[in-house]
């Protein structure tokens, strides 16, 4: 079962399933979504996954660097 990491908007969520982060899209799937709750993959119309470890690591570094920049402005 997948777990919600972050609500991006009413139609997009960042989830974790089996240790892999995925972006899922579907009409209204983010409405009422709560972090750390389970997510039913049957609700997703589209699923995006970084399938190479090299790409996942590059995305992780990019996400961390953006987080650092955002903290400077808060």
N, C-alpha and C positions, 0 to 999 in steps of 0.2 A: 504494500500500500504506500502511496506517495504522501509526502508531508509538505504543507505550504511553508515556504521560506519567506516570501514577500508578495504582497499584492502590488502589482504595477499599475493597473487600472481596472475598470469593471470587466474588461474582456481579456485581460492578460495576467498570468501569475508566474512567479518563479517557484518551482517546486524541487524537492529532492526525492529521488526514488532509487533505492539500491545504491546509495552513495554517489549518485550522479545527479547534478543539477540540470534541470530542464526548464524551458520556457514553454508554457502551454497557453493556447488561445482558444477562445470560444465565446459565443455570445452570452454575456452576463455572468461568466464563471467567477469573476472577481467580486461580484456583488455579495456582500455579507461574508466574504472570505476572511478567516482569522489565522494569523501566524501560528505555526506548529500544529494546526489541525490536519486531519487526514484529508486527502483529496482523491476523488474517484476519477480515474483516467478516462472512463467512458464519457465524461462530460466535455472533454477536450476535442475540438475540431482539428487543431494543428498542434504538433509537438516539435520543438526544436532542441537539438542536443549537439554539444561539441563532442564529437566521437573520438578524437585523437587526444592523447594525454598532453601532447605538446600544445595543442590549441587550448585545452582546459587550463593549463598552467599560465599561458599568456593572458587569457581572460581573467584569471584570478589576480594576476599582478595588475592588470588594468583596473579592475574593480577596486583593489586596495589603494591604488594611487589616486583614483577619483574620490574615494572616501576621504583620503587625507586632505585633498584640496578643498572639499566641501567643509570639513571641520575648521579650516582656516577662516572661512567666511562666516561661520556661525558665531 
